[in-house]
Amino acid sequence: MSAFSQVDIADQYVNRYKKIGIMGGTFDPIHNGHLVIAEQIRCKYKLDKVLFIPTGTPPHKSNRNIIDSKHRYFMTLLATVTNPCFEVSKIEIESNEISYTINTIKKLKEMYPKDTELYFITGADAICQLDTWKNVDDLSKLCKFVAATRPGHSLKEVDEKIHELYKNYNTFIQKIDIPVLAISSTDIRYRIKNKQSIKYLLPEPVEYYIYKNNLYV
């Protein structure tokens, strides 16, 4: 199935998916770390596909300007197009509402058959803030959480938070250690602003798109 396909309740392929990974984020910009995490988790949990969902209006990142959603969407398409198991959705960027994860997951649950399992993929940093998310107790009943640890985060802190979330919200979080380079969107934006190289930190088509559209300068 093409990576350009959109999540649509009328999608003729919708019934063939039983296990779907949900990779949400601002993707400002998307980079190779996102792709490695998505692919490793897809393989480990035998997911039928991973759905990348660029955030529309994020509730936790209002303290800085975020590149227009159309740019983030196109960069995500360019980054994922060569993987037939990756898709990109406009479900959040086409919404006028703040992009709360609980609302997105509820919409996805309505789109897919009842026996479809949703695996919400996130990083260790997000897991440590999970109890600040809207309706986290309800969210844990609708999807499974997979936390990808990365360099720079204390594994002890992550483990303690996972235990706390299970105790307080009955939220079971599966943790997976991924040997990925410490690449971050924040660092990439900094490098561009300071005229430093970003080559090999993200897919070449995304790099070209950034420079062509004069982003992050």
C-alpha positions, 0 to 999 in steps of 0.5 A: 500500500502506498505511503501516500494513502490516507486513513479513511473509513472508506479505505478498501484495505482497512480490514486487512490490518490487525496490528497498527503502530501509531507514530505521532509527533511534530516531525519538525523535522522528521529524521532518521531516528524516528524511522529507525524506531518505527521500523524496529518496533514494526518488526519486533511486534510484527505490525502490519503497518506504522501510521505516522501522524504529524501533530496539528496543534500540539498541547505540550509544545506551544512555547515555540513556533512550529513550522507550518503543518503542510511542510511537516506533512510533506517532509514526513511523506518524503521520509517514509515513501520508500517503506511500503509498511509506512503510511502518513495521515492528516487526521490531526493537521486537518483538525481545528482542535488541539491534538490530544492523543486520546481524541486521535486514538478514539477516531482511529478506533472508529475507523478500524475493525474492533479487533484491530490492535493499536500500538502507540509508539513513543520515546522515553522522554514522552513516557516520563510526561505521560501522566500530564496527558489528557485522559491517560487512564482512558487512553491506556484502555484503547491502545498499547504503549511501546516506549523506545529508550534512546541515549541521554535518558536514565533507564532507571528513571524510565523504569520507575515512571513505567511502574508508577503509571501502571500503579496509578492508571493500570497502564502497561507499557512495553519498553524496547531498547533501540541502538539508535544515534542520538539524533533530535529535531531540536539539534537539526534545527539548531544546525540549520540556523547556525549553517552546520551540516545536517547530512545523514541525520535525516533522509536526503529528500527531506534535507533537500526540501528543507533547503529548497523551502528555506526552513528553520533559518 
